[in-house]
Amino acid sequence: MRSITIKLNHLPAPELSPNRLRSLHWTKRSELMKVAREEVGWLAKSQWKDEKPMMKARISCEFLIKDRRKRDADNLLAACKPFTDGLIDAGVIFYDDMAHLEYGLIQAVYNSRDETIITVDELLETPPEPTRRLLQPMES
C-alpha cells in the first residue's frame, strides 16, 4: 500500500474558507486557489515522480495551529480543496469523486507554528457488494 505526506509551513489561506468566499472578488479567489493548487501539486510531484495514481485513496489532514483562536473545522477542510486538486494534477490520486476518494482523520492540534500536513494513503479496491437476490415465488 502506497502513501505520501505533504507538509506545508502554513494553514490553508483563510480567504479560501467558505465564509469568506462571497466577500472576495472572483479573480482574487481564483489566484489564491491556483497558488494553493500548484504549491501542493509541485510538492507532491517531487515525491511521487511518475508512479501511477492511486485509484482509491484516503486523505487525512492535520492542522498544527500556533494561536488559540476558535476555528471552524469545516472551513479549514473546505479551504483544502485546491490541495486535493493539486494531488490530482501531480498524478497522486486519480480523481476526487466519492468512488475514488474518502477522508480519514481530520484534526487540529495546538503547536508552536502553523503547519498543514496532508497524508494520502492508498486503499485496496474493495469488491462490490453482492446484490441481494429476491426470493422467487413458489410455483403451485
C-alpha positions as a Markdown table, in Angstrom:
| # | Residue | x | y | z |
|---|---|---|---|---|
| 1 | Met | 0.0 | 0.0 | 0.0 |
| 2 | Arg | 1.5 | 3.3 | -1.1 |
| 3 | Ser | 1.4 | 6.6 | 0.9 |
| 4 | Ile | 2.6 | 10.2 | 0.5 |
| 5 | Thr | 2.8 | 13.0 | 3.1 |
| 6 | Ile | 2.9 | 16.7 | 2.1 |
| 7 | Lys | 3.9 | 19.3 | 4.7 |
| 8 | Leu | 3.1 | 22.9 | 4.3 |
| 9 | Asn | 4.5 | 25.6 | 6.6 |
| 10 | His | 1.2 | 27.4 | 6.8 |
| 11 | Leu | -2.5 | 26.8 | 7.2 |
| 12 | Pro | -4.9 | 27.0 | 4.2 |
| 13 | Ala | -5.5 | 30.6 | 3.1 |
| 14 | Pro | -8.3 | 32.0 | 5.3 |
| 15 | Glu | -9.7 | 33.6 | 2.1 |
| 16 | Leu | -10.5 | 30.2 | 0.7 |
| 17 | Ser | -12.9 | 29.5 | 3.6 |
| 18 | Pro | -16.5 | 29.2 | 2.5 |
| 19 | Asn | -17.4 | 32.0 | 5.0 |
| 20 | Arg | -15.0 | 34.4 | 3.2 |
| 21 | Leu | -15.6 | 33.4 | -0.5 |
| 22 | Arg | -18.6 | 35.6 | -1.1 |
| 23 | Ser | -16.8 | 38.7 | 0.0 |
| 24 | Leu | -13.8 | 38.0 | -2.2 |
| 25 | His | -13.7 | 39.1 | -5.8 |
| 26 | Trp | -13.6 | 36.0 | -8.1 |
| 27 | Thr | -10.2 | 37.0 | -9.7 |
| 28 | Lys | -8.5 | 37.1 | -6.2 |
| 29 | Arg | -10.2 | 33.9 | -5.2 |
| 30 | Ser | -9.1 | 32.2 | -8.4 |
| 31 | Glu | -5.5 | 33.4 | -8.0 |
| 32 | Leu | -5.4 | 32.1 | -4.4 |
| 33 | Met | -6.8 | 28.7 | -5.5 |
| 34 | Lys | -4.3 | 28.5 | -8.3 |
| 35 | Val | -1.3 | 29.2 | -6.0 |
| 36 | Ala | -2.5 | 26.6 | -3.4 |
| 37 | Arg | -3.2 | 24.0 | -6.1 |
| 38 | Glu | 0.2 | 24.5 | -7.7 |
| 39 | Glu | 2.1 | 24.5 | -4.4 |
| 40 | Val | 0.7 | 21.1 | -3.4 |
| 41 | Gly | 1.0 | 19.8 | -6.9 |
| 42 | Trp | 4.7 | 20.5 | -7.2 |
| 43 | Leu | 5.5 | 19.2 | -3.7 |
| 44 | Ala | 3.6 | 16.0 | -4.5 |
| 45 | Lys | 5.2 | 15.7 | -7.9 |
| 46 | Ser | 8.7 | 15.9 | -6.5 |
| 47 | Gln | 7.9 | 12.9 | -4.2 |
| 48 | Trp | 5.6 | 10.9 | -6.4 |
| 49 | Lys | 7.8 | 11.1 | -9.6 |
| 50 | Asp | 6.0 | 9.1 | -12.3 |
| 51 | Glu | 4.2 | 6.5 | -10.3 |
| 52 | Lys | 0.7 | 5.5 | -11.3 |
| 53 | Pro | -2.1 | 7.4 | -9.5 |
| 54 | Met | -3.9 | 5.8 | -6.6 |
| 55 | Met | -7.3 | 4.6 | -7.8 |
| 56 | Lys | -8.8 | 4.6 | -4.3 |
| 57 | Ala | -7.3 | 6.8 | -1.6 |
| 58 | Arg | -7.9 | 8.2 | 1.8 |
| 59 | Ile | -6.8 | 11.8 | 2.6 |
| 60 | Ser | -6.1 | 12.8 | 6.2 |
| 61 | Cys | -5.3 | 16.4 | 7.2 |
| 62 | Glu | -3.6 | 17.6 | 10.4 |
| 63 | Phe | -3.6 | 21.3 | 11.1 |
| 64 | Leu | -1.0 | 22.5 | 13.5 |
| 65 | Ile | -2.1 | 25.8 | 14.9 |
| 66 | Lys | 0.0 | 28.3 | 16.9 |
| 67 | Asp | -2.7 | 30.5 | 18.2 |
| 68 | Arg | -5.7 | 29.5 | 20.3 |
| 69 | Arg | -8.4 | 31.3 | 18.3 |
| 70 | Lys | -11.6 | 29.4 | 17.6 |
| 71 | Arg | -11.5 | 27.9 | 14.2 |
| 72 | Asp | -14.3 | 26.2 | 12.2 |
| 73 | Ala | -13.0 | 22.7 | 11.3 |
| 74 | Asp | -15.3 | 22.5 | 8.3 |
| 75 | Asn | -13.9 | 25.7 | 6.9 |
| 76 | Leu | -10.3 | 24.5 | 7.3 |
| 77 | Leu | -11.2 | 21.4 | 5.4 |
| 78 | Ala | -13.1 | 23.2 | 2.7 |
| 79 | Ala | -10.2 | 25.6 | 2.2 |
| 80 | Cys | -8.1 | 22.5 | 1.4 |
| 81 | Lys | -10.0 | 21.8 | -1.9 |
| 82 | Pro | -7.2 | 23.3 | -4.0 |
| 83 | Phe | -4.7 | 21.0 | -2.3 |
| 84 | Thr | -6.8 | 17.9 | -3.4 |
| 85 | Asp | -6.8 | 19.3 | -7.0 |
| 86 | Gly | -3.1 | 19.7 | -6.8 |
| 87 | Leu | -2.8 | 16.0 | -5.9 |
| 88 | Ile | -4.8 | 15.1 | -9.0 |
| 89 | Asp | -2.6 | 17.3 | -11.1 |
| 90 | Ala | 0.5 | 15.6 | -9.8 |
| 91 | Gly | -0.9 | 12.2 | -10.6 |
| 92 | Val | -1.0 | 11.0 | -6.9 |
| 93 | Ile | -4.8 | 10.4 | -6.9 |
| 94 | Phe | -6.9 | 9.5 | -9.9 |
| 95 | Tyr | -10.0 | 11.7 | -9.1 |
| 96 | Asp | -11.7 | 13.3 | -6.1 |
| 97 | Asp | -15.2 | 11.8 | -6.5 |
| 98 | Met | -16.7 | 9.5 | -3.9 |
| 99 | Ala | -15.8 | 6.4 | -5.8 |
| 100 | His | -12.0 | 7.2 | -5.7 |
| 101 | Leu | -11.5 | 9.3 | -2.6 |
| 102 | Glu | -12.5 | 9.3 | 1.1 |
| 103 | Tyr | -11.5 | 11.4 | 4.0 |
| 104 | Gly | -9.8 | 9.9 | 7.1 |
| 105 | Leu | -8.6 | 11.7 | 10.2 |
| 106 | Ile | -9.1 | 15.5 | 10.2 |
| 107 | Gln | -7.7 | 17.1 | 13.3 |
| 108 | Ala | -6.4 | 20.4 | 14.6 |
| 109 | Val | -3.6 | 20.4 | 17.2 |
| 110 | Tyr | -2.1 | 23.5 | 19.0 |
| 111 | Asn | 1.5 | 23.8 | 18.3 |
| 112 | Ser | 4.4 | 26.4 | 18.2 |
| 113 | Arg | 3.9 | 27.0 | 14.5 |
| 114 | Asp | 1.2 | 26.9 | 11.8 |
| 115 | Glu | 1.5 | 23.9 | 9.5 |
| 116 | Thr | -0.7 | 21.7 | 7.4 |
| 117 | Ile | 0.1 | 18.0 | 7.0 |
| 118 | Ile | -1.7 | 16.1 | 4.2 |
| 119 | Thr | -1.4 | 12.3 | 4.2 |
| 120 | Val | -2.7 | 10.3 | 1.3 |
| 121 | Asp | -2.9 | 6.5 | 1.8 |
| 122 | Glu | -3.8 | 4.1 | -1.0 |
| 123 | Leu | -6.8 | 1.9 | -0.3 |
| 124 | Leu | -7.2 | -1.5 | -1.8 |
| 125 | Glu | -10.0 | -1.9 | -4.2 |
| 126 | Thr | -13.0 | -3.5 | -2.4 |
| 127 | Pro | -15.2 | -5.9 | -4.3 |
| 128 | Pro | -18.7 | -4.6 | -5.0 |
| 129 | Glu | -21.4 | -5.6 | -2.5 |
| 130 | Pro | -23.2 | -8.7 | -3.8 |
| 131 | Thr | -26.7 | -7.9 | -5.0 |
| 132 | Arg | -29.4 | -9.4 | -3.0 |
| 133 | Arg | -31.5 | -12.0 | -4.8 |
| 134 | Leu | -35.1 | -11.8 | -4.2 |
| 135 | Leu | -36.9 | -15.0 | -3.3 |
| 136 | Gln | -38.7 | -16.4 | -6.2 |
| 137 | Pro | -42.4 | -17.1 | -5.6 |
| 138 | Met | -43.0 | -20.8 | -5.3 |
| 139 | Glu | -44.9 | -22.3 | -8.1 |
| 140 | Ser | -48.1 | -24.2 | -7.2 |
